[in-house]
Amino acid sequence: MLPRGPVILCIDDYESSLLGRKMLLESAGYQVLTASGPRQGLQLFTSRTVDEVVLDYEMPGMTGDVLAARLKESRPTVPILLLSGDSSIPEDKLG
């Protein structure tokens, strides 16, 4: 059996975006966990081993920058990629 690649957690409220990212990343050898919103994403992040997070900025209930800050409080060394398909991410939210 081939070794499995790093685990990436994808969090997005659009199912089609999650499915597309999952297919793309798995075809590149990554293991992919998906969450359809911030609460589910936070739960998966705290209960599973995750090597990286790909996170949507615009989500109902909690924006991506707020969720990213909460994830960083839990595990500050895990890289987080913040994406937005609808709008640009404000400069003051990056960093």
C-alpha positions as CSV (number, residue, x, y, z in Angstrom):
1,M,0.0,0.0,0.0
2,L,1.3,3.5,-0.9
3,P,1.8,5.9,2.0
4,R,-0.9,8.6,2.3
5,G,0.0,12.2,1.9
6,P,-0.4,15.1,4.3
7,V,-3.9,15.8,5.7
8,I,-5.6,19.0,4.4
9,L,-8.8,20.3,6.0
10,C,-11.0,22.2,3.6
11,I,-13.7,24.4,5.1
12,D,-16.3,26.0,2.8
13,D,-20.1,26.5,3.0
14,Y,-20.4,25.8,-0.8
15,E,-20.6,22.0,-1.4
16,S,-19.4,22.3,-5.0
17,S,-16.3,24.2,-3.9
18,L,-15.5,21.5,-1.3
19,L,-16.0,18.7,-3.8
20,G,-13.8,20.4,-6.4
21,R,-11.0,21.0,-3.9
22,K,-11.2,17.5,-2.5
23,M,-11.0,15.9,-5.9
24,L,-8.0,18.1,-7.0
25,L,-6.1,17.6,-3.7
26,E,-6.7,13.9,-3.5
27,S,-5.5,13.5,-7.1
28,A,-2.3,15.1,-6.0
29,G,-1.9,12.6,-3.2
30,Y,-3.3,14.5,-0.2
31,Q,-5.7,13.2,2.3
32,V,-8.7,15.6,2.5
33,L,-11.1,16.2,5.3
34,T,-14.1,18.5,4.5
35,A,-16.3,20.7,6.6
36,S,-19.4,22.5,5.4
37,G,-19.1,25.4,7.9
38,P,-17.0,27.0,10.6
39,R,-18.4,24.9,13.5
40,Q,-17.8,21.6,11.8
41,G,-14.4,22.8,10.7
42,L,-13.4,23.8,14.2
43,Q,-14.6,20.4,15.5
44,L,-12.6,18.4,12.9
45,F,-9.5,20.6,13.4
46,T,-9.5,20.0,17.2
47,S,-10.3,16.2,16.9
48,R,-8.1,15.1,14.0
49,T,-4.5,15.5,13.0
50,V,-4.4,18.2,10.3
51,D,-1.3,19.4,8.4
52,E,-2.9,22.4,6.6
53,V,-6.2,24.2,6.3
54,V,-7.8,25.7,3.2
55,L,-10.5,28.0,4.4
56,D,-13.2,30.1,2.7
57,Y,-13.4,33.8,3.9
58,E,-17.1,34.4,3.4
59,M,-19.2,31.9,5.5
60,P,-22.4,32.4,7.5
61,G,-21.9,32.4,11.2
62,M,-18.2,33.2,11.3
63,T,-15.9,34.7,8.7
64,G,-12.8,32.9,7.7
65,D,-10.4,35.3,9.4
66,V,-12.2,34.8,12.8
67,L,-12.1,31.1,12.3
68,A,-8.4,31.2,11.3
69,A,-7.6,33.1,14.5
70,R,-9.4,30.4,16.6
71,L,-7.6,27.6,14.8
72,K,-4.3,29.4,15.4
73,E,-5.0,29.6,19.1
74,S,-5.3,25.8,19.2
75,R,-2.4,24.9,16.9
76,P,-0.3,27.9,15.9
77,T,2.1,26.0,13.6
78,V,-0.6,24.7,11.2
79,P,-0.5,26.7,7.9
80,I,-3.9,28.2,6.9
81,L,-4.7,29.3,3.3
82,L,-7.6,31.8,3.3
83,L,-9.6,32.0,0.0
84,S,-12.5,34.0,-1.3
85,G,-14.5,33.3,-4.4
86,D,-16.8,36.2,-4.1
87,S,-14.8,39.2,-2.9
88,S,-11.3,40.2,-2.1
89,I,-10.0,39.6,1.4
90,P,-9.4,42.9,3.2
91,E,-5.7,43.6,3.8
92,D,-6.2,44.1,7.5
93,K,-7.5,40.5,7.7
94,L,-4.4,39.0,6.3
95,G,-1.2,38.3,8.2
